[in-house]
């Protein structure tokens, strides 16, 4: 049963990153245009900073889409989970501190939980990272 939950969590996380990463990439490439609701001032500044670099937002969306694909297919899933973990954490922190309201924490909370559950399936691979040399 635990294995089914871990695979389900990996799949959910993969879908979220593949779809939202792909949509963000399509927006960067000018394929689609989506209106955004107004953001609080601090969140707006954060987003402008990411977009202002010229490289970071496209790099982030390529990373999200690639890791989402790897998680969905199960190819190099442990590596994809390690690469995407800081992104998941940042999404959770962004919505916790920069976008007020519990409704803004639903998807980030699902993502954080799915990240932990999916990574728990590969704990034997990650455990040496936390041991003494």
N, C-alpha and C positions, 0 to 999 in steps of 0.2 A: 504494500500500500504506500509506503514512504517513497518508493521509487516512482510510482505513478504521480504522486504529488510533485516530486522534484522535476519530472519531465514536463508536467503540466505548467509548472511555474516557469521553466525554461522556455516553453512554447509561448506562453503569454508575454513574457518579457521580449522574446524574439519578435512577436507580432507587433508589439508597441513600438519597438525601435525600428523595425523594418518599415512599418507604415508611416510613422511620424518622421523618421529620418528621410525616407523617400519623398514625402511631401515637402519637407524643408529643402531638400536638394532640387526638387522640381521648381520650387519658388526661387531659389538662387539662380537657376538656369533660365528663369523667365518663362517656363512652360505653363505654370499656373500662377494665379494671383489670388490671394486670400485676404479679406479684410481682417484686421486684428482689433479686438476690443481695446479701449484705452487702458493703459497700465498705470499703476502708481508711479510716482516720480522716480523713486529709487530703482524700480524694475525697468522703467524706461531708460534710465541712464545705463544700467547694466547691458541691456539689449543694444543700445546705440554703441557702446564700447565694443561689444563683440562684432557687430556689423562694421564698425569703423576701421577695424584692422584690415579688412579686405580679404583675409585668408582664413580667419578662425572659424567663422560660421560655416563656410563650405566644408572645411576640414572636419568639423564636428558632425555635420550631416552625413558625410561620406563614412565616417567612423560608425555612427549610429546605424546606418543602412547596412554596412558590411557586417557589423557584429550581430545585428538582427537576423541577417541571412544565415550566418554561422550558427546562431542559436536555434533557428528554425530547422536547419538541416542536421544539426548535431555534429557538424564538422568543426573540430577544434573548439568545442563549446567551453571547456575549462579556460582556454586562453581568451576567448571572446568575453566571458564573464569577468575576468580580471581586467581586461581593457575597458569594458563598459562600466565597471563599478564606480569610478570617480564621476562619470557622467550621471549615473543614477543618483548618487549622493548629492551632486550639485543641483539636480532638478528638485530633489526633496528639500534642500536648504533654500533654494530660490523661492519656492512656493511657501515655505514656512516663514521666511523673514521678509520677503519683498512683495508678496501678493496676499493680503489679509483675507481671512475667511476660511472656514472649514471646507466649503465646497471646492476650494482650490487645492486641497490636500488629498482628495480622494484618489486620483490617478497616481500622483507621486507616492502615496502610501502603498498602493497596490504594487507599484514598481519596486519599491524598497523591499517589501515582503517577498515578492517573487524573486528578487535578486538573492536574498538570503537563502530562501528555500532551494533555488536552483544551485547555488554554490555549495550548499550542504551535501548535495549529491556527489560532489568531487572533493570532499574534505580530505580524503586520503592523499590527494595530489597537492593540496594547499598546506597541509599540516607541517611539512618540512620548512616552509617559509617562516614559521613562527617558533621553530626550535633553536636551541643553541648550536653553535657550530662545533 
